Amino acid sequence: RHFLPRRTEEALRQAIEQFKKAVDADPSFAQAWAGMADGYALLPSYSEASVAEMSSEARAAAGRALALDPGLGEAHAAFGMVARLMGDVEEADREYRRAIELSPGYVTAHHWYGNFLATRGRHDESIAELQKALELDPLSLPVLNGLGSAYLFAARFDEAIRTFGKAVELDWGHPSAHLNLAETYDA
C-alpha cells in the first residue's frame, strides 16, 4: 500500500507487483487481493491502461478478496471504484457505503466515496466524507487533493486554496497538488 498514494503509473504498477508477490506467497491473504484491486482500479486514471481491462482485473481481485473474507470493506471500496469507472452510479454508491459500514476506519473508502459524491454534486456529503478521511490520515496527499477538489466544486475557493496549499507544503514535488492549486486560483 506504500506505493498507491504516489499516484503515478510506475508506483501503481509497483504496488500491483508487490500485491502479486504477497498473494503468490499466501493465496489466502484477502487484504493483498483487495490492495491489488485498488491498484488496478486506479491505473486507468494515471496511465494509458484500458478502463475495461483494468476494471476486469480489479473486479477479479476484489472478488477473490471477498471470497476469502466476505466482511472485507476494502474489497467493497475497490468494487465501488470499478463501478464508478464503468458509470454504474447506483452500484458505486452502494459499494462505497458498504465499505464504510464494514470498515469505518478505512481511509480509502471515505476518500473514494467523497470523491464520488463530489462528482454527483452532493457537496456537503462529499466534504464530510473527505474530512473524515483526513481525520483518519491527516498526511494523505490524495485525500487532501480530494478535499480541495470538493471545496472547488462547491465554489468554496478559500478552503480549496488552503487545502491544496497544505498538500503542496507536505510534498513540494507532488505535481497534482500544484496543478490543483493553480486551477483554483484560475477559477
N, C-alpha and C positions, 0 to 999 in steps of 0.2 A: 504493500500500500504506500510505501515511501515514494514511489515514482508517480502515482496517479495525480497528485496535486500539481505537479510541474506543468501539466497540460501542453506537452509537446508530443509530436509523433514519436520521436525517439524514446522519450520517457514512458509513454503509454505502451509501446512495443516491449520495452524492458520489463514493465510491470507484468504484461501478459506472459512473457517468457519465465519470469520468476514464479508466477502462479502455476504455470505448466510444470515447472520443476517440483513445486510443492505437491501437486496432485499426482505426479508420477511417483513421488516418494510415499505419498499417502492418499490413495484414491478416495478415501472416506472423509477427507478434510473439506467440509462443506464451506467454510469461510474462504478457502482458497478458490473454490469454484465460483463463489459469489464475487470475489475480487477480480477474477478473470472476466466474468460477465461485465463488471464495471469498465474494465479496460477496453473490451470490445465495443461497449455501448458509447464510450467517449471518443474512440478513434475517428469516426467519420467527421467529427467537429474540428479535428486538429490535423487532418491529413486528407489525401485523396481517396481514402478507403471507401468502398461501396457501403452505403447505408444498408441496403438489403442484405449483403453478405455479412457485415458486422452485426447486424440485428439478429440474423440467424445464429451466428456464433454465440452472441450474448445470451440469446434465449436458451440455447442448448446448455450453456454453462450454468445459467441461473436455474434451469430445470433440474440439472444434476444436483445443485446445491439444495434445492427444496426436497428432492427425493431423499437426500441424506438427512436433512433437518427441516421438517415441514414448518417449524416455527422461526425460521431464519429471516428476520426482517431485511437483512442486507440483500438477499436474493429478490425479495419483492421490490426493493428500490431499483434494482437492475431491470426487472420486468417493467417497472414504471418508465424508466428511461427508454427502453426499447419501444414501448407503446407510444411514447411521445415522439420518438424518431419516425415511427410509422404513421403518425397522425391519428392514432386512436385515443382521443381525449378522455373518453369515459374510462377506458382501461387504465390509462396513465393515472388519472385521479384516484381510482380505486386501489391500484397497486402502491402508490405513494402513501396513501392513508393507512393501508395495511402494514407497510414497512414501519411507519411511525408507531402504530399500535403495538407491533411485536417488539420493536427495538427503539424505544423512545429516546435513548441516548445516542443513536446513530446519526452523526453529523450529516453524512451524505444524504440520508433520507429527507431531513429537514431542508438541506441546501437544494437538492433537486426539486423537491416539491415547491419550495419557494420560487425557484426559477420558473417552474411550470405555471404557477399561479400568476406570476408577473406577465407572462405571455398571454394569459387569459383575461388580463385587465382586472384581476382581483387584487388590487394594490395593497390594501390593508392586510389581507391574509398573507400575501406574499412577504411583505415586510416583517410580519410577526414570525413566520417560519424561518426567515433568514436571520432575524435577530436571535431566535432560539439556537440556530446552528452556530452563530457567532458566540453565544454564551458557552456552548459546548466546546468550541475550538476558536478562541479569540485570535489566533495567529494564522488562520487559514486564508491564504490568498484567494482561492476560488470562492470561498464564502463571502469575503469582503467584496470581490468583484460582483458577485451575485446580488448582494445587498445594495451596493452602489447602483447597479443597473435597475433594481426595483425602485429605488428612490428616483432615478432618472425617469423611468416610465411613469411614475406617479407625479412628475413635474415638481419634485422636492429637490431642487437643484443644489441648495446649500448643503443638504445632508449627503447628496451624491458626491459633491466635491470633497467633503470631509472624509467620506468613506473611501473613495478612490485614493485620496491623498494618504490615508493610513496604509493602504496597500502598497503605494509607492515607497513610503517610509520603511515598510517591512522588507521590501525587496526591490531595490532600485533597478535591478536588471530584469524585472518581470515586465515583458512588453505589453501585455494586455492591460495592466494597471495604468501605464502611461497613455495608451490609446483611449481607454475608457475615460480617463481624466480629461484628456484633450477634447474628446467628443462632448463631454459635459459642459466644458467651457464654451463650446461652439453651439450648444443647444439654445 
